[in-house]
Amino acid sequence: MEKKDTRSDIIKIGTELISRQGYNATGIEMVLKEAGVPKGSFYHYFKSKEEFGLAVMDVFADYYSQRMTALLQDTTMPPLGRIRTLLEGSLERFSRNQCSKGCLIGNLGQEMADQNERFRARLDEIFADWKQLFAACLQEAQQSGSLRADCECELMASFILSGWEGAILRAKVMKSPQPLQDFIQILFSQTLS
């Protein structure tokens, strides 16, 4: 018989609910009801809703960082092809979700950065980690000669991350993947050409 991992179940359901409706609109009771867990169990695993939110953020960030690392360090593809594959995969998932969920980290950044310093600091760390993954891949592209020698890789990585997160926001507002498609097209046809 498989042992139930209640903490992971609570985080998984919390991630889904927070992705759809935001942190502030997601009540603990709602998460526990969906998980089929009594209220007392929540406080066994998390000291507060804030601790729960930080745990959700960490689990999502770890998952997405592993995904990014696997793709952006895949030497079977050229470096710029890896970035394109990552962005197109995200576009595909976003489209499958009817342009409704967005990026959990981006969503939390918009909602919580001005409300909670612990959230803001952790979100900043996550974005910095993601930027470094892009920068390392861009540096590889530069070393292979597929990216201009005068490209400032750290700055370009920041531009890609900010542009992509902004395109996700616009796509949610428009309920259309078009901003994401436009970003990918301009990035590869004009910016990284």
C-alpha positions as CSV (number, residue, x, y, z in Angstrom):
1,M,0.0,0.0,0.0
2,E,1.4,3.4,-1.0
3,K,1.9,5.9,1.8
4,K,0.1,9.2,1.3
5,D,2.4,12.3,1.4
6,T,-0.1,14.8,2.9
7,R,2.3,17.7,2.9
8,S,3.1,17.2,-0.8
9,D,-0.6,16.9,-1.5
10,I,-1.4,20.1,0.3
11,I,1.4,21.9,-1.6
12,K,0.2,20.5,-5.0
13,I,-3.4,21.5,-4.5
14,G,-2.3,24.9,-3.1
15,T,-0.1,25.4,-6.2
16,E,-3.1,24.8,-8.5
17,L,-5.4,27.0,-6.5
18,I,-2.9,29.9,-6.1
19,S,-2.1,29.6,-9.8
20,R,-5.7,30.0,-10.7
21,Q,-7.0,32.6,-8.2
22,G,-4.0,34.1,-6.4
23,Y,-2.5,33.8,-2.9
24,N,-4.9,36.2,-1.1
25,A,-8.0,34.6,-2.6
26,T,-6.9,31.1,-1.7
27,G,-8.0,30.2,1.8
28,I,-6.5,27.4,3.9
29,E,-9.9,25.7,4.3
30,M,-10.3,25.7,0.5
31,V,-7.0,23.9,0.1
32,L,-7.7,21.4,2.9
33,K,-11.1,20.6,1.6
34,E,-9.7,19.9,-1.9
35,A,-6.9,17.8,-0.3
36,G,-9.4,15.9,2.0
37,V,-7.3,16.8,5.0
38,P,-8.5,18.0,8.4
39,K,-7.6,21.6,9.5
40,G,-5.4,20.4,12.3
41,S,-3.1,18.7,9.8
42,F,-2.3,21.9,8.1
43,Y,-0.7,23.3,11.2
44,H,1.3,20.1,11.6
45,Y,3.0,20.8,8.3
46,F,3.0,24.6,8.1
47,K,3.2,27.2,10.9
48,S,1.1,29.7,9.0
49,K,-0.4,30.6,5.6
50,E,2.8,32.5,4.9
51,E,5.0,29.4,5.5
52,F,2.6,27.5,3.3
53,G,2.9,30.1,0.5
54,L,6.7,30.1,0.7
55,A,6.6,26.3,0.5
56,V,4.4,26.4,-2.5
57,M,6.8,28.9,-4.1
58,D,9.9,26.8,-3.3
59,V,8.4,23.6,-4.7
60,F,7.3,25.3,-7.9
61,A,10.6,27.1,-8.2
62,D,12.6,23.9,-7.7
63,Y,10.5,22.0,-10.3
64,Y,10.8,24.8,-12.8
65,S,14.5,25.4,-12.2
66,Q,15.1,21.7,-12.8
67,R,13.1,21.8,-16.0
68,M,15.0,24.9,-17.2
69,T,18.4,23.4,-16.2
70,A,17.6,20.2,-18.1
71,L,16.6,22.1,-21.2
72,L,19.1,24.9,-21.2
73,Q,22.1,22.6,-20.5
74,D,21.1,19.9,-23.1
75,T,24.1,19.8,-25.2
76,T,22.4,17.7,-27.9
77,M,20.8,21.0,-29.1
78,P,22.5,24.3,-30.0
79,P,22.2,26.9,-27.2
80,L,19.7,29.3,-28.8
81,G,17.6,26.3,-29.8
82,R,17.4,25.3,-26.2
83,I,16.1,28.7,-25.2
84,R,13.5,28.5,-28.1
85,T,12.5,25.0,-27.0
86,L,12.0,26.2,-23.4
87,L,9.9,29.2,-24.5
88,E,7.8,27.2,-27.0
89,G,7.2,24.5,-24.4
90,S,5.9,27.1,-22.0
91,L,3.8,28.6,-24.8
92,E,2.2,25.2,-25.4
93,R,1.4,24.6,-21.7
94,F,0.0,28.1,-21.4
95,S,-2.2,27.6,-24.4
96,R,-3.5,24.2,-23.1
97,N,-4.5,26.1,-19.9
98,Q,-6.6,28.5,-22.0
99,C,-4.2,31.3,-21.1
100,S,-5.5,31.4,-17.5
101,K,-2.8,30.3,-15.1
102,G,0.3,32.2,-16.1
103,C,3.6,31.7,-14.2
104,L,3.0,31.1,-10.5
105,I,6.2,33.0,-9.6
106,G,5.2,36.0,-11.9
107,N,1.7,35.9,-10.5
108,L,3.0,36.0,-6.9
109,G,5.4,38.7,-7.8
110,Q,2.6,40.9,-9.0
111,E,0.3,40.1,-6.1
112,M,2.7,39.9,-3.1
113,A,5.9,41.8,-3.7
114,D,4.6,45.0,-2.1
115,Q,2.7,43.1,0.6
116,N,5.2,40.7,2.1
117,E,9.0,41.2,2.3
118,R,9.7,37.5,2.7
119,F,7.8,36.7,-0.4
120,R,9.5,39.6,-2.3
121,A,13.0,38.5,-1.3
122,R,12.3,34.8,-2.2
123,L,10.7,35.8,-5.6
124,D,13.8,38.0,-6.3
125,E,16.1,35.0,-5.6
126,I,14.1,32.8,-7.9
127,F,14.1,35.3,-10.8
128,A,17.8,35.8,-10.3
129,D,18.4,32.0,-10.5
130,W,16.3,31.8,-13.7
131,K,18.2,34.7,-15.2
132,Q,21.5,33.0,-14.5
133,L,20.3,29.9,-16.3
134,F,19.5,32.0,-19.4
135,A,22.8,33.9,-19.1
136,A,24.9,30.7,-19.0
137,C,23.1,29.4,-22.1
138,L,23.6,32.7,-23.9
139,Q,27.3,32.6,-23.0
140,E,27.5,29.2,-24.5
141,A,25.9,30.5,-27.7
142,Q,28.4,33.3,-27.7
143,Q,31.3,30.9,-27.4
144,S,30.0,28.7,-30.2
145,G,29.7,31.8,-32.5
146,S,25.9,31.6,-32.8
147,L,25.4,34.8,-30.8
148,R,27.2,38.1,-31.4
149,A,30.4,38.7,-29.5
150,D,29.2,42.1,-28.3
151,C,26.0,40.7,-26.7
152,E,25.9,41.4,-23.0
153,C,24.7,38.0,-21.8
154,E,23.6,39.0,-18.3
155,L,21.6,42.0,-19.7
156,M,20.1,39.8,-22.5
157,A,19.1,37.2,-20.0
158,S,17.4,39.8,-17.9
159,F,15.6,41.1,-21.0
160,I,14.4,37.6,-22.0
161,L,13.1,36.9,-18.5
162,S,11.4,40.2,-18.1
163,G,10.0,40.1,-21.6
164,W,8.7,36.6,-21.2
165,E,7.0,37.3,-17.9
166,G,5.4,40.5,-19.4
167,A,4.2,38.5,-22.4
168,I,2.6,36.0,-20.0
169,L,0.8,38.8,-18.2
170,R,-0.5,40.3,-21.5
171,A,-1.5,36.8,-22.7
172,K,-3.6,36.3,-19.5
173,V,-5.3,39.7,-20.0
174,M,-6.0,39.1,-23.7
175,K,-6.9,35.4,-23.1
176,S,-4.7,34.8,-26.2
177,P,-1.2,33.2,-26.7
178,Q,-0.4,35.9,-29.3
179,P,1.9,38.1,-27.0
180,L,4.0,34.9,-26.3
181,Q,4.1,34.1,-30.0
182,D,5.1,37.7,-30.8
183,F,7.8,37.7,-28.1
184,I,9.4,34.4,-29.4
185,Q,9.2,35.7,-33.0
186,I,10.9,39.0,-32.3
187,L,13.4,37.5,-29.9
188,F,14.7,35.1,-32.5
189,S,14.2,37.0,-35.7
190,Q,15.5,40.4,-34.5
191,T,17.0,40.4,-31.0
192,L,19.2,37.3,-31.0
193,S,19.9,37.3,-34.8
